[in-house]
């Protein structure tokens, strides 16, 4: 996932801002998570792909 993507991403549940936590980064973010402070949901980033499915769909 490219860092520039953070400018357009929002929480799929409440449309709030997401906070980025990076665990592994090379040219782009490979592992980490996105956290919404408003609705307290966490979305994992694995292999550079953010999983933005709402918790009800998992």
PyMOL Python script that loads the backbone (N, CA, C, O; Angstrom):
from pymol import cmd

cmd.read_pdbstr("""\
ATOM      1  N   UNK A   1       0.848  -1.172   0.000  1.00  0.00           N
ATOM      2  CA  UNK A   1       0.000   0.000   0.000  1.00  0.00           C
ATOM      3  C   UNK A   1       0.891   1.231   0.000  1.00  0.00           C
ATOM      4  O   UNK A   1       1.836   1.312   0.785  1.00  0.00           O
ATOM      5  N   UNK A   2       0.610   2.160  -0.843  1.00  0.00           N
ATOM      6  CA  UNK A   2       1.357   3.426  -0.889  1.00  0.00           C
ATOM      7  C   UNK A   2       0.833   4.380   0.191  1.00  0.00           C
ATOM      8  O   UNK A   2      -0.363   4.396   0.481  1.00  0.00           O
ATOM      9  N   UNK A   3       1.721   5.163   0.776  1.00  0.00           N
ATOM     10  CA  UNK A   3       1.328   6.134   1.806  1.00  0.00           C
ATOM     11  C   UNK A   3       0.339   7.170   1.271  1.00  0.00           C
ATOM     12  O   UNK A   3      -0.508   7.666   2.014  1.00  0.00           O
ATOM     13  N   UNK A   4       0.447   7.493  -0.015  1.00  0.00           N
ATOM     14  CA  UNK A   4      -0.459   8.479  -0.622  1.00  0.00           C
ATOM     15  C   UNK A   4      -1.920   8.055  -0.524  1.00  0.00           C
ATOM     16  O   UNK A   4      -2.815   8.901  -0.532  1.00  0.00           O
ATOM     17  N   UNK A   5      -2.160   6.775  -0.433  1.00  0.00           N
ATOM     18  CA  UNK A   5      -3.520   6.258  -0.345  1.00  0.00           C
ATOM     19  C   UNK A   5      -4.230   6.740   0.927  1.00  0.00           C
ATOM     20  O   UNK A   5      -5.459   6.796   0.966  1.00  0.00           O
ATOM     21  N   UNK A   6      -3.466   7.085   1.957  1.00  0.00           N
ATOM     22  CA  UNK A   6      -4.052   7.547   3.216  1.00  0.00           C
ATOM     23  C   UNK A   6      -4.884   8.819   3.035  1.00  0.00           C
ATOM     24  O   UNK A   6      -5.787   9.090   3.826  1.00  0.00           O
ATOM     25  N   UNK A   7      -4.581   9.591   2.000  1.00  0.00           N
ATOM     26  CA  UNK A   7      -5.320  10.832   1.749  1.00  0.00           C
ATOM     27  C   UNK A   7      -6.776  10.575   1.367  1.00  0.00           C
ATOM     28  O   UNK A   7      -7.641  11.419   1.600  1.00  0.00           O
ATOM     29  N   UNK A   8      -7.045   9.403   0.778  1.00  0.00           N
ATOM     30  CA  UNK A   8      -8.412   9.133   0.315  1.00  0.00           C
ATOM     31  C   UNK A   8      -9.131   8.043   1.111  1.00  0.00           C
ATOM     32  O   UNK A   8     -10.337   7.860   0.951  1.00  0.00           O
ATOM     33  N   UNK A   9      -8.401   7.315   1.970  1.00  0.00           N
ATOM     34  CA  UNK A   9      -9.031   6.242   2.742  1.00  0.00           C
ATOM     35  C   UNK A   9      -9.810   6.798   3.927  1.00  0.00           C
ATOM     36  O   UNK A   9      -9.408   7.782   4.548  1.00  0.00           O
ATOM     37  N   UNK A  10     -10.934   6.148   4.229  1.00  0.00           N
ATOM     38  CA  UNK A  10     -11.686   6.473   5.436  1.00  0.00           C
ATOM     39  C   UNK A  10     -12.299   5.176   5.960  1.00  0.00           C
ATOM     40  O   UNK A  10     -12.316   4.163   5.260  1.00  0.00           O
ATOM     41  N   UNK A  11     -12.785   5.212   7.158  1.00  0.00           N
ATOM     42  CA  UNK A  11     -13.408   4.045   7.768  1.00  0.00           C
ATOM     43  C   UNK A  11     -14.671   3.682   6.984  1.00  0.00           C
ATOM     44  O   UNK A  11     -15.515   4.546   6.746  1.00  0.00           O
ATOM     45  N   UNK A  12     -14.812   2.410   6.579  1.00  0.00           N
ATOM     46  CA  UNK A  12     -16.007   2.019   5.831  1.00  0.00           C
ATOM     47  C   UNK A  12     -17.281   1.991   6.688  1.00  0.00           C
ATOM     48  O   UNK A  12     -18.386   1.948   6.146  1.00  0.00           O
ATOM     49  N   UNK A  13     -17.138   2.014   8.001  1.00  0.00           N
ATOM     50  CA  UNK A  13     -18.299   1.970   8.891  1.00  0.00           C
ATOM     51  C   UNK A  13     -18.845   3.369   9.164  1.00  0.00           C
ATOM     52  O   UNK A  13     -20.033   3.627   8.971  1.00  0.00           O
ATOM     53  N   UNK A  14     -17.959   4.281   9.621  1.00  0.00           N
ATOM     54  CA  UNK A  14     -18.429   5.613  10.035  1.00  0.00           C
ATOM     55  C   UNK A  14     -17.882   6.752   9.176  1.00  0.00           C
ATOM     56  O   UNK A  14     -18.238   7.912   9.389  1.00  0.00           O
ATOM     57  N   UNK A  15     -17.024   6.434   8.211  1.00  0.00           N
ATOM     58  CA  UNK A  15     -16.387   7.422   7.322  1.00  0.00           C
ATOM     59  C   UNK A  15     -15.398   8.329   8.047  1.00  0.00           C
ATOM     60  O   UNK A  15     -15.026   9.383   7.532  1.00  0.00           O
ATOM     61  N   UNK A  16     -14.970   7.916   9.248  1.00  0.00           N
ATOM     62  CA  UNK A  16     -13.995   8.690  10.022  1.00  0.00           C
ATOM     63  C   UNK A  16     -12.580   8.504   9.490  1.00  0.00           C
ATOM     64  O   UNK A  16     -12.328   7.639   8.651  1.00  0.00           O
ATOM     65  N   UNK A  17     -11.661   9.329   9.990  1.00  0.00           N
ATOM     66  CA  UNK A  17     -10.256   9.239   9.607  1.00  0.00           C
ATOM     67  C   UNK A  17      -9.635   7.973  10.190  1.00  0.00           C
ATOM     68  O   UNK A  17     -10.015   7.513  11.267  1.00  0.00           O
ATOM     69  N   UNK A  18      -8.673   7.423   9.455  1.00  0.00           N
ATOM     70  CA  UNK A  18      -7.968   6.229   9.891  1.00  0.00           C
ATOM     71  C   UNK A  18      -6.553   6.584  10.321  1.00  0.00           C
ATOM     72  O   UNK A  18      -5.891   7.408   9.691  1.00  0.00           O
ATOM     73  N   UNK A  19      -6.099   5.960  11.390  1.00  0.00           N
ATOM     74  CA  UNK A  19      -4.741   6.142  11.898  1.00  0.00           C
ATOM     75  C   UNK A  19      -3.898   4.968  11.415  1.00  0.00           C
ATOM     76  O   UNK A  19      -4.290   3.812  11.572  1.00  0.00           O
ATOM     77  N   UNK A  20      -2.744   5.262  10.831  1.00  0.00           N
ATOM     78  CA  UNK A  20      -1.877   4.238  10.239  1.00  0.00           C
ATOM     79  C   UNK A  20      -0.839   3.764  11.248  1.00  0.00           C
ATOM     80  O   UNK A  20      -0.193   4.574  11.913  1.00  0.00           O
ATOM     81  N   UNK A  21      -0.680   2.429  11.360  1.00  0.00           N
ATOM     82  CA  UNK A  21       0.395   1.830  12.144  1.00  0.00           C
ATOM     83  C   UNK A  21       1.166   0.910  11.204  1.00  0.00           C
ATOM     84  O   UNK A  21       0.593  -0.026  10.647  1.00  0.00           O
ATOM     85  N   UNK A  22       2.451   1.167  11.026  1.00  0.00           N
ATOM     86  CA  UNK A  22       3.271   0.418  10.074  1.00  0.00           C
ATOM     87  C   UNK A  22       4.170  -0.554  10.831  1.00  0.00           C
ATOM     88  O   UNK A  22       4.881  -0.165  11.758  1.00  0.00           O
ATOM     89  N   UNK A  23       4.130  -1.827  10.423  1.00  0.00           N
ATOM     90  CA  UNK A  23       5.020  -2.839  10.987  1.00  0.00           C
ATOM     91  C   UNK A  23       6.185  -3.129  10.042  1.00  0.00           C
ATOM     92  O   UNK A  23       7.326  -3.253  10.488  1.00  0.00           O
ATOM     93  N   UNK A  24       5.906  -3.239   8.733  1.00  0.00           N
ATOM     94  CA  UNK A  24       6.940  -3.519   7.724  1.00  0.00           C
ATOM     95  C   UNK A  24       6.724  -2.581   6.545  1.00  0.00           C
ATOM     96  O   UNK A  24       5.637  -2.510   5.972  1.00  0.00           O
ATOM     97  N   UNK A  25       7.806  -1.852   6.192  1.00  0.00           N
ATOM     98  CA  UNK A  25       7.727  -0.932   5.052  1.00  0.00           C
ATOM     99  C   UNK A  25       9.010  -1.018   4.248  1.00  0.00           C
ATOM    100  O   UNK A  25      10.107  -0.967   4.805  1.00  0.00           O
ATOM    101  N   UNK A  26       8.870  -1.149   2.941  1.00  0.00           N
ATOM    102  CA  UNK A  26      10.013  -1.076   2.027  1.00  0.00           C
ATOM    103  C   UNK A  26       9.738   0.114   1.122  1.00  0.00           C
ATOM    104  O   UNK A  26       9.800   1.252   1.587  1.00  0.00           O
ATOM    105  N   UNK A  27       9.440  -0.104  -0.136  1.00  0.00           N
ATOM    106  CA  UNK A  27       9.036   1.000  -1.004  1.00  0.00           C
ATOM    107  C   UNK A  27       7.607   1.432  -0.693  1.00  0.00           C
ATOM    108  O   UNK A  27       7.219   2.569  -0.959  1.00  0.00           O
ATOM    109  N   UNK A  28       6.830   0.513  -0.126  1.00  0.00           N
ATOM    110  CA  UNK A  28       5.465   0.801   0.288  1.00  0.00           C
ATOM    111  C   UNK A  28       5.174   0.033   1.579  1.00  0.00           C
ATOM    112  O   UNK A  28       5.998  -0.766   2.025  1.00  0.00           O
ATOM    113  N   UNK A  29       4.029   0.265   2.168  1.00  0.00           N
ATOM    114  CA  UNK A  29       3.659  -0.382   3.420  1.00  0.00           C
ATOM    115  C   UNK A  29       3.222  -1.808   3.117  1.00  0.00           C
ATOM    116  O   UNK A  29       2.275  -2.029   2.363  1.00  0.00           O
ATOM    117  N   UNK A  30       3.924  -2.780   3.715  1.00  0.00           N
ATOM    118  CA  UNK A  30       3.630  -4.185   3.469  1.00  0.00           C
ATOM    119  C   UNK A  30       2.792  -4.806   4.580  1.00  0.00           C
ATOM    120  O   UNK A  30       1.898  -5.608   4.308  1.00  0.00           O
ATOM    121  N   UNK A  31       3.071  -4.444   5.818  1.00  0.00           N
ATOM    122  CA  UNK A  31       2.350  -4.994   6.973  1.00  0.00           C
ATOM    123  C   UNK A  31       2.040  -3.863   7.946  1.00  0.00           C
ATOM    124  O   UNK A  31       2.847  -2.954   8.138  1.00  0.00           O
ATOM    125  N   UNK A  32       0.860  -3.932   8.555  1.00  0.00           N
ATOM    126  CA  UNK A  32       0.477  -2.923   9.535  1.00  0.00           C
ATOM    127  C   UNK A  32      -1.016  -2.955   9.748  1.00  0.00           C
ATOM    128  O   UNK A  32      -1.668  -3.980   9.549  1.00  0.00           O
ATOM    129  N   UNK A  33      -1.551  -1.811  10.159  1.00  0.00           N
ATOM    130  CA  UNK A  33      -2.997  -1.739  10.370  1.00  0.00           C
ATOM    131  C   UNK A  33      -3.474  -0.294  10.257  1.00  0.00           C
ATOM    132  O   UNK A  33      -2.699   0.657  10.347  1.00  0.00           O
ATOM    133  N   UNK A  34      -4.773  -0.177  10.056  1.00  0.00           N
ATOM    134  CA  UNK A  34      -5.467   1.106  10.023  1.00  0.00           C
ATOM    135  C   UNK A  34      -6.490   1.070  11.155  1.00  0.00           C
ATOM    136  O   UNK A  34      -7.234   0.097  11.287  1.00  0.00           O
ATOM    137  N   UNK A  35      -6.534   2.119  11.970  1.00  0.00           N
ATOM    138  CA  UNK A  35      -7.413   2.136  13.134  1.00  0.00           C
ATOM    139  C   UNK A  35      -8.319   3.359  13.083  1.00  0.00           C
ATOM    140  O   UNK A  35      -7.861   4.473  12.829  1.00  0.00           O
ATOM    141  N   UNK A  36      -9.615   3.140  13.329  1.00  0.00           N
ATOM    142  CA  UNK A  36     -10.576   4.236  13.401  1.00  0.00           C
ATOM    143  C   UNK A  36     -10.861   4.531  14.872  1.00  0.00           C
ATOM    144  O   UNK A  36     -11.378   3.673  15.588  1.00  0.00           O
ATOM    145  N   UNK A  37     -10.529   5.729  15.320  1.00  0.00           N
ATOM    146  CA  UNK A  37     -10.761   6.130  16.705  1.00  0.00           C
ATOM    147  C   UNK A  37     -12.248   6.333  17.004  1.00  0.00           C
ATOM    148  O   UNK A  37     -12.689   6.177  18.142  1.00  0.00           O
ATOM    149  N   UNK A  38     -13.008   6.680  15.974  1.00  0.00           N
ATOM    150  CA  UNK A  38     -14.431   6.985  16.183  1.00  0.00           C
ATOM    151  C   UNK A  38     -15.242   5.740  16.521  1.00  0.00           C
ATOM    152  O   UNK A  38     -16.030   5.752  17.466  1.00  0.00           O
ATOM    153  N   UNK A  39     -15.055   4.667  15.758  1.00  0.00           N
ATOM    154  CA  UNK A  39     -15.865   3.464  15.992  1.00  0.00           C
ATOM    155  C   UNK A  39     -15.036   2.298  16.537  1.00  0.00           C
ATOM    156  O   UNK A  39     -15.556   1.200  16.735  1.00  0.00           O
ATOM    157  N   UNK A  40     -13.738   2.542  16.779  1.00  0.00           N
ATOM    158  CA  UNK A  40     -12.865   1.574  17.449  1.00  0.00           C
ATOM    159  C   UNK A  40     -12.671   0.278  16.644  1.00  0.00           C
ATOM    160  O   UNK A  40     -12.560  -0.799  17.229  1.00  0.00           O
ATOM    161  N   UNK A  41     -12.629   0.376  15.323  1.00  0.00           N
ATOM    162  CA  UNK A  41     -12.378  -0.779  14.471  1.00  0.00           C
ATOM    163  C   UNK A  41     -10.939  -0.727  13.951  1.00  0.00           C
ATOM    164  O   UNK A  41     -10.394   0.346  13.694  1.00  0.00           O
ATOM    165  N   UNK A  42     -10.343  -1.906  13.805  1.00  0.00           N
ATOM    166  CA  UNK A  42      -8.983  -2.025  13.262  1.00  0.00           C
ATOM    167  C   UNK A  42      -9.041  -2.846  11.977  1.00  0.00           C
ATOM    168  O   UNK A  42      -9.715  -3.874  11.906  1.00  0.00           O
ATOM    169  N   UNK A  43      -8.320  -2.368  10.966  1.00  0.00           N
ATOM    170  CA  UNK A  43      -8.266  -3.022   9.658  1.00  0.00           C
ATOM    171  C   UNK A  43      -6.812  -3.373   9.362  1.00  0.00           C
ATOM    172  O   UNK A  43      -5.943  -2.501   9.365  1.00  0.00           O
ATOM    173  N   UNK A  44      -6.555  -4.639   9.109  1.00  0.00           N
ATOM    174  CA  UNK A  44      -5.200  -5.120   8.890  1.00  0.00           C
ATOM    175  C   UNK A  44      -4.699  -4.808   7.476  1.00  0.00           C
ATOM    176  O   UNK A  44      -5.474  -4.755   6.522  1.00  0.00           O
ATOM    177  N   UNK A  45      -3.386  -4.605   7.372  1.00  0.00           N
ATOM    178  CA  UNK A  45      -2.699  -4.493   6.074  1.00  0.00           C
ATOM    179  C   UNK A  45      -1.769  -5.690   5.993  1.00  0.00           C
ATOM    180  O   UNK A  45      -0.855  -5.823   6.807  1.00  0.00           O
ATOM    181  N   UNK A  46      -1.994  -6.564   5.015  1.00  0.00           N
ATOM    182  CA  UNK A  46      -1.153  -7.747   4.828  1.00  0.00           C
ATOM    183  C   UNK A  46      -0.714  -7.815   3.380  1.00  0.00           C
ATOM    184  O   UNK A  46      -1.518  -7.639   2.465  1.00  0.00           O
ATOM    185  N   UNK A  47       0.563  -8.071   3.179  1.00  0.00           N
ATOM    186  CA  UNK A  47       1.135  -8.150   1.828  1.00  0.00           C
ATOM    187  C   UNK A  47       0.833  -6.894   1.017  1.00  0.00           C
ATOM    188  O   UNK A  47       0.651  -6.965  -0.199  1.00  0.00           O
ATOM    189  N   UNK A  48       0.780  -5.740   1.692  1.00  0.00           N
ATOM    190  CA  UNK A  48       0.563  -4.471   1.008  1.00  0.00           C
ATOM    191  C   UNK A  48      -0.882  -4.166   0.677  1.00  0.00           C
ATOM    192  O   UNK A  48      -1.163  -3.174   0.003  1.00  0.00           O
ATOM    193  N   UNK A  49      -1.817  -5.008   1.141  1.00  0.00           N
ATOM    194  CA  UNK A  49      -3.231  -4.831   0.803  1.00  0.00           C
ATOM    195  C   UNK A  49      -4.041  -4.547   2.063  1.00  0.00           C
ATOM    196  O   UNK A  49      -4.088  -5.384   2.964  1.00  0.00           O
ATOM    197  N   UNK A  50      -4.682  -3.377   2.143  1.00  0.00           N
ATOM    198  CA  UNK A  50      -5.529  -3.094   3.304  1.00  0.00           C
ATOM    199  C   UNK A  50      -6.857  -3.853   3.194  1.00  0.00           C
ATOM    200  O   UNK A  50      -7.508  -3.831   2.150  1.00  0.00           O
ATOM    201  N   UNK A  51      -7.245  -4.519   4.273  1.00  0.00           N
ATOM    202  CA  UNK A  51      -8.510  -5.255   4.325  1.00  0.00           C
ATOM    203  C   UNK A  51      -9.546  -4.345   4.969  1.00  0.00           C
ATOM    204  O   UNK A  51      -9.646  -4.282   6.194  1.00  0.00           O
ATOM    205  N   UNK A  52     -10.315  -3.639   4.146  1.00  0.00           N
ATOM    206  CA  UNK A  52     -11.271  -2.655   4.647  1.00  0.00           C
ATOM    207  C   UNK A  52     -12.700  -3.173   4.702  1.00  0.00           C
ATOM    208  O   UNK A  52     -13.647  -2.390   4.646  1.00  0.00           O
ATOM    209  N   UNK A  53     -12.859  -4.473   4.811  1.00  0.00           N
ATOM    210  CA  UNK A  53     -14.196  -5.026   4.998  1.00  0.00           C
ATOM    211  C   UNK A  53     -14.688  -4.667   6.394  1.00  0.00           C
ATOM    212  O   UNK A  53     -13.950  -4.836   7.364  1.00  0.00           O
ATOM    213  N   UNK A  54     -15.909  -4.180   6.515  1.00  0.00           N
ATOM    214  CA  UNK A  54     -16.462  -3.884   7.844  1.00  0.00           C
ATOM    215  C   UNK A  54     -16.505  -5.169   8.679  1.00  0.00           C
ATOM    216  O   UNK A  54     -16.670  -6.258   8.130  1.00  0.00           O
ATOM    217  N   UNK A  55     -16.358  -5.047   9.994  1.00  0.00           N
ATOM    218  CA  UNK A  55     -16.321  -6.229  10.875  1.00  0.00           C
ATOM    219  C   UNK A  55     -17.551  -7.142  10.711  1.00  0.00           C
ATOM    220  O   UNK A  55     -17.428  -8.351  10.903  1.00  0.00           O
ATOM    221  N   UNK A  56     -18.703  -6.614  10.371  1.00  0.00           N
ATOM    222  CA  UNK A  56     -19.900  -7.431  10.209  1.00  0.00           C
ATOM    223  C   UNK A  56     -19.814  -8.388   9.016  1.00  0.00           C
ATOM    224  O   UNK A  56     -20.561  -9.365   8.950  1.00  0.00           O
ATOM    225  N   UNK A  57     -18.904  -8.108   8.074  1.00  0.00           N
ATOM    226  CA  UNK A  57     -18.780  -8.918   6.870  1.00  0.00           C
ATOM    227  C   UNK A  57     -17.646  -9.946   6.946  1.00  0.00           C
ATOM    228  O   UNK A  57     -17.424 -10.697   5.996  1.00  0.00           O
ATOM    229  N   UNK A  58     -16.940  -9.979   8.059  1.00  0.00           N
ATOM    230  CA  UNK A  58     -15.805 -10.910   8.186  1.00  0.00           C
ATOM    231  C   UNK A  58     -16.236 -12.224   8.769  1.00  0.00           C
ATOM    232  O   UNK A  58     -15.412 -13.121   8.945  1.00  0.00           O
TER     233      UNK A  58
END
""", "prot")
cmd.dss("prot")
cmd.show_as("cartoon", "prot")
cmd.util.cbc("prot")
cmd.orient("prot")
